[in-house]
Amino acid sequence: MKAICKTQPGVGLQLCEVAEPTLQPGTVLVRVLRTSLCGTDLHIYSWDSWAQSRLKPPLVIGHEFCGIVEAIGAGVQHLKTGDLVAGESHITCGVCKPCRLGQAHVCQNTRILGVDVDGCFAPRIVVPAANAQKTDPRIPPEVATVQDPLGNAVHAVLDTPIAGSTVLITGCGAIGLFSIAVAKACGATRIYATEVRPYRRQLAEQMGADRVFDPQVDDVLGIIRRETDGLGVDVALEMSGHPSAIALITDAVRPGGHISLLGLFTQPVAVDLNALIFKAVQIHAILGRKLHATWEAMQSLLASGQLDIRPAITHILPWQEYEHAFELTASGMAGKVVLNWE
């Protein structure tokens, strides 16, 4: 079968012939319907320092997908052929201490689809049955395929009681945009967002943010304080990975408030810990999705119609146009880009 691969070190990807995946006990064979692009895929495409240190080509890339179960390996009981499933990209060991404590999202032996093992940018993929998350057929495939990154947003937002809260989200990449919709669906009273790109500021408004700022120009802190009686927001979600956002959320969160950190930084960041301590702020570092509680919450929100993330899915392209998909993602002039494999 044809697949989108990283065949050798260097910039770019290749379309190549690979063997059909082989079903094993405890796994399922999935016919891929949709895949979506992630920042990780862009790192692999550009062959940056992270990709150079992590990947060992040749490899089929991609880790966000949905599809139809075509065959089931021995021992699999909770899935059947014809089921719509979405991919959980983290293959966990089940035996390390975090896994045994119900914290598989921080498994010490995690392998990632499209990074450590062959991924989903292909017509078919075999994955452990636990990584094929059964999905309500009412959820359209363009939405089902982005549940892996959407789960990050759900995890970050639901980390603290959100109903009735004022929220600041710094950074409106895909997960930041998703977070706006999740916070709104879960009862946030007012949502502020910051983003440097005009295109993504428009998307943030479409996703339901009440105020969207350019942090390079606008007096974000002053406006938030004026609109919150000088206290600041109840919840701050850092999604940008930019050092200036740390200073902003430190000042903008209210005493006794909550901060969730999900954005990744390219270098160490200075933090005013005294300011956070004297405010008694709760801080939580977010990694991935809680396995599998986040999936249950996310699918309930999607299937019920409470959560609509479709404005953030800005491009759906035939999989053969993957080069254009990567150009769009790199340009910043896109939200989530989806590839159609049907």
N, C-alpha and C positions, 0 to 999 in steps of 0.2 A: 504494500500500500504506500501511497505518497504521504509524506509527513514534513512538517517544518522543523528543521534541525539546526543545531550548532554542530558542525562537522569538524571544525578546527579552530584554533585560537585566532582572534582578529575580529574586526568589525563586520557585522552583517550576519545573515542567516542563509540557509540553503534549503531548497526543496529537493528531497531525496527519497529514494525507494528504501523502505524498511520492511522487515518481516512482520507478518501479522502477529499480534500479541498472543501468548499462550495462556489458556485458563489453568489455574492451579487450585488446589483445595483452599477454601476460605476466601476465594476471590470471585469477582464477577466481570464479565465481558460487557462493555458498554459501547453502543453505537453513538458516536458523538453528534449532537444536534447543533450546539453553539459552544463557542469558546470566547473568552474575553481577555483583553490585554491588561497587564499589570505593570507597575513600575519595575518589578523584578525582571520581567521579560525585556524591558528597555535596557536595563543594566547588562543583561546577557547579550542583547543585540549590539550595544556599543562597546562591549568587552572592556568595561572599566576595571578598576583595581579589585573591587569586590568579586566580580565575575571571574577574573583571572585567578583569584585565590581559592575559589569555591568549585567551579565547574571542571569536569573532566570529559571533554568531548571525545567521541561523538555522542549526541544526546538529542532525543526529541524533546522540545521545550514546551512550556505552557502548563498552567496548573488550575485555571478557572474554566469549568466546563459543566454542561448538563447533557444528558442523553438518555437513551432507552436501553434497559438491560436486555441483552440478547442471549446470554448463557450464564449459568450459575455453577460455581465449583462445589465440590463435595463439602458438606458441613454448613452451607449457607442456608438459613431457614427463614430469615426475616424479609427476604426479597424474592421476587419471582420475575420471570421473563415478561417484558412489556411494561415494567415499572419505569416511571420517570424518576431519574436520580440526578443529583448535583454532586460535584466533587468537593470533598474536604481534602485540602492539599497536604496536610501534615499526617504522615504515616508514623504512628507512635508505637513504642515497644510493648507497653502494657505491663512491664515488670520493674521498671525503675521506681524509685520512691515517689516522685511526683505522680506517676501514673497510678500507683497503688493507693495514693491519697486522693484520687479523683481530680488531679491537676494535670491531665494529659496534655493540655495546651502548652505546658512547659516541660514536656518529656525531654530527658537528657539525651535520648537516642533518636530524635526525630529525623526522618528522611522526608524530603519535600519533592512532590511531583514536579517534573520539569527542571529540577535543580540537581537532585541527587539520584533520581531514577527517571526513566523515560516518562514524558508528560503527555498532555492531551491534544496538542496541535496535530491531530491525525484523525482519520475516520473512525478508528476504534482504539479503545484503551482497556487494559485489565488493571483493576485496582482491588485492594483488600475490601471485603464487603463492608467493613466499618467505615470506609472512606466514601462509599456510595450512599449519600444521604437521600432517602426516599423523599420525593417532593410532590406536593399536592398538584395534580394536573391542571388546577385552575390558575396556577402561576405560569405565565407565558415563558417560553424558553429564553427570550432575551433578558428576562429578569432572573430566571432560575440559574442562569450561568454565572451571575455576579454574586451569588450568595456567599461565596468564600470571603471576598473583601467586605461585603455588606455585613457579614457577621462581626468583623472587627468594629464597625460602627455601632452595631447593636450592643456588643460587649462593653464598649467605652461609655455609651449613653446610659445603659441600664446598670452601670456600676454603682450608681447612687440613686435614691428616689428622685425622679425627674418631674413628676406631675406637680404643677404649680410653681416650678422653678424658673428663674431667669438664667439663660445660658449664653456663654461666649464660646464660639468655635473659631480657632485660629488656623487658617489654611483650608482652602476649598478645592483641593484635589478630589478624586472620586470618593474617598472615605469621608472627607470633610463634608462633601455634598450629601452623601448618604446620612451622615450624622444629623444634619439639619432636618431631614425628613423624619428620621427616627424620633428625634426629640419632639418634633411637632406632633407626631402620631401618639406619643406617650404623654402628652399633656403639658409640655413646657409652655409657660405663659408668654415669654418674650425671648426671641433668639437673635443674638448679634453674631455677625461673622466678619472675618477679615480675609482679604485676598488681594494680591498685588496685580493679578491679571484681570483686565476688564471683562474678557469673555467669561471667565469663571465667576466673576461677581454677578453677572447677569444670570448665570445658572443658579447661583445661590439664592437669588430672589425667586426664581421659578420653583426652587425646592421648598420655599416657605420661610426664609429668613426675614425677620421684621426690619432689621437694619444691616446693611452690608457696607463695610468700610475698606478703603485703600489705606493700609497702615503706614504707607510712606508719606501720605498727605494729610489724612484726617486725624482729628484729635479724638482718637478712639476712647482713651481713658476718660477724658473730660466729659464726653457725651454720655458714656455709660454711668459715670457717677451722678451726673445731673438727672438721669432718668431712673436711678435706683435710690434716690434720696441720700446720695453720698456713700452708700454702703458698698456697692459693687454687685457683681453677679453671684448667684448661688453656686453655679457650676461652670467650670472652664474646661474645655476639651482642646488639647493642643494636638493639631494634625499636620502642622506645616514643616516641622523639623528645622525651623529657623531660629537662631539664638535670640533675636529680638522678641520673639513671641513669648519666651520664658519670662522676660522682664515685664511684658504686658500683662500676662495672666497673673503674675505675682501681685501686681498692683490692682488688677481689676477684680479679683475674686474677693468676696466679702469675708469678714471674720467668721470662722466656723464653716466656711464653704468647702467645696470639693474640687479637686483638679484631677483629671485623667490625662495621662501622657501617652500618646501613640506615635507621634511623628518621630522619625529617626534622624539623628544629627551626624554630620560628617566629621565633627570634631568635639572635644570637650566644651561644655557650656558653663559659664559662671552663673551661679544661683544665689540669691539673697536668702539664705536659710533662716536668718533671724526674722526677716519680715514674715515668712511663712509660719515660723514657730509662734511668734507673738500673735498671729491671727488664728492659731490652732487649726490650720487648714489640713484637711485630709487629702493625701496624694496617693494615687494609684498608677503604677506603670502597667500599660495594657499590651499584651502580646497575643495576637491571633484571636481565636474564638474559644470559649469554654466548651470542651467536648463532653457531652453534646448538648448541654443545657441551652447554649446560645442558639443552636440550630432550631430547637423546639420553639423558643420565643420568636425567632425571626420568621419561621414559617407560619406561625399563628398570625403574626402581624400582616404578612403578605397575603395569605389565603383569605383572611377576613376582609381585606380591602382597606384596612386602617392605614397601611403604609404604601405609598406610591412613590417609587424611585425612578420612574420612567424618564422624567426630564433630564436626569443625569446620564442616561444612555443616549448619547448624541449621534452615534454612527453605527450602522449595521451593514457590514460589507461581506461579499462572497469571500471565502477563505483564500481564494487564489490572489486576492488583492492585499495580502498580508504586508507587503512592503509599504503600501499606502497607509495601512492601519498603523504601522510603527511610525511613519512620518507624522501622522495626525497626533498620535500620543506624545511624541517628542516636541511638537510645536506648541503645546499648551492650548491649542485651539480645538479642544475636544474634551468631553467628559469621559464617559466610559465607552470604549470602542469594542464592538462585538463582531466576531467572525461567524458566518453561517456555513455550516458543513453539509447541509442537506442538498 
